[in-house]
Amino acid sequence: MEKNIELRKLSRILNRFQELDIEMQIPTVLILLEAAMQDPKYPKSVKALGALAGQKSGSASRNVMAFCERNRNKGVGHGLLKTEENPEFRVEKLVSMTQKGDLFIKSIADILNEHN
């Protein structure tokens, strides 16, 4: 039965991502999870997050943009991540969580921490 409980949690977590975008793919989810695991004092670049998630920089950039205020098509994004220019290497964007992003990740952690 423990397996079923854990699988139910996973299903609920995936549903949380589907609430954002019914067509969201796993690589996009992985980018947000990698961003959430980084130390907020030391944000990582899009390229570094992509490497951690097993993605090339072009894919990582698209996946990061899906979670920003504006997506790559200049449409409304999810507002869970923000990017800013790296002051030490201006062609690089650093990625960090927004307050909304932190709350979303907390809701994921709450599901994982539930005792059934």
Phi, psi and omega per residue, in radians:
M1 nan -0.536 3.137
E2 -1.009 -0.681 3.123
K3 -1.026 -0.753 -3.137
N4 -1.119 -0.652 3.118
I5 -1.123 -0.788 -3.134
E6 -1.165 -0.702 3.108
L7 -1.159 -0.614 3.085
R8 -1.114 -0.722 3.089
K9 -1.062 -0.798 3.123
L10 -1.052 -0.753 3.121
S11 -1.065 -0.741 3.120
R12 -1.135 -0.658 3.108
I13 -1.145 -0.799 3.114
L14 -1.086 -0.618 3.073
N15 -1.119 -0.600 3.084
R16 -1.065 -0.723 3.098
F17 -1.200 -0.655 3.112
Q18 -1.146 -0.494 3.072
E19 -1.100 -0.531 3.081
L20 -1.301 -0.796 -3.080
D21 -2.750 1.992 -3.077
I22 -1.053 -0.419 -3.112
E23 -1.800 0.235 -3.110
M24 -1.081 2.353 -3.117
Q25 -1.749 2.793 -3.082
I26 -0.982 -0.762 3.116
P27 -1.018 -0.574 3.098
T28 -1.185 -0.750 3.092
V29 -1.043 -0.768 -3.093
L30 -1.071 -0.636 3.117
I31 -1.076 -0.776 3.136
L32 -1.121 -0.739 3.137
L33 -1.114 -0.707 3.093
E34 -1.122 -0.734 3.118
A35 -1.096 -0.674 -3.125
A36 -1.187 -0.483 -3.109
M37 -1.473 -0.158 -3.102
Q38 -1.385 2.740 3.069
D39 -1.270 2.105 -3.091
P40 -1.050 -0.363 3.108
K41 -1.303 -0.350 -3.079
Y42 -2.302 1.271 -3.113
P43 -1.088 2.551 3.140
K44 -1.652 2.776 3.092
S45 -1.321 2.855 3.056
V46 -0.993 -0.785 -3.126
K47 -1.067 -0.747 -3.137
A48 -1.158 -0.726 3.084
L49 -1.093 -0.719 3.103
G50 -1.040 -0.760 3.127
A51 -1.071 -0.735 3.121
L52 -1.118 -0.571 -3.121
A53 -1.621 0.057 3.123
G54 1.282 0.596 -3.083
Q55 -2.144 2.594 3.017
K56 -1.279 2.802 -3.009
S57 -1.085 -0.605 3.117
G58 -1.111 -0.774 3.104
S59 -1.165 -0.744 3.134
A60 -1.054 -0.732 3.135
S61 -1.062 -0.798 3.098
R62 -1.081 -0.721 -3.103
N63 -1.225 -0.648 3.043
V64 -1.096 -0.813 -3.112
M65 -1.042 -0.530 3.119
A66 -1.061 -0.474 -3.102
F67 -1.745 -0.017 3.133
C68 -1.503 3.099 3.124
E69 -1.057 -0.703 3.107
R70 -2.078 2.269 3.128
N71 -1.444 -3.125 -3.036
R72 -1.139 -0.338 3.098
N73 -1.655 0.255 -3.128
K74 1.126 0.319 3.056
G75 -1.545 3.108 3.141
V76 -1.265 2.195 3.097
G77 -1.647 -2.907 -3.075
H78 -1.592 -0.291 3.094
G79 1.219 0.450 -3.132
L80 -1.646 -0.395 3.106
L81 -2.183 2.762 3.000
K82 -2.378 2.661 3.097
T83 -2.145 2.633 3.040
E84 -2.552 2.690 -3.134
E85 -1.107 2.402 3.054
N86 -1.304 2.031 -3.096
P87 -1.126 -0.363 -3.133
E88 -1.595 -0.292 -3.116
F89 -2.650 1.524 -2.873
R90 -1.081 -0.336 3.125
V91 -1.442 -0.093 -3.081
E92 -1.787 2.457 3.068
K93 -1.831 2.341 3.061
L94 -1.701 2.463 -3.051
V95 -1.958 2.349 3.048
S96 -2.494 2.845 3.139
M97 -1.368 2.574 2.961
T98 -1.620 3.004 3.077
Q99 -1.059 -0.715 3.095
K100 -1.069 -0.699 3.103
G101 -1.123 -0.740 3.097
D102 -1.060 -0.701 3.120
L103 -1.161 -0.683 3.099
F104 -1.092 -0.824 3.140
I105 -1.118 -0.628 3.077
K106 -1.070 -0.683 3.125
S107 -1.133 -0.577 3.069
I108 -1.191 -0.816 3.140
A109 -1.086 -0.649 3.111
D110 -1.063 -0.703 3.092
I111 -1.099 -0.782 -3.137
L112 -1.111 -0.554 -3.069
N113 -1.542 -0.062 3.137
E114 -1.102 2.487 3.070
H115 -1.904 2.053 -3.138
N116 -1.877 nan nan
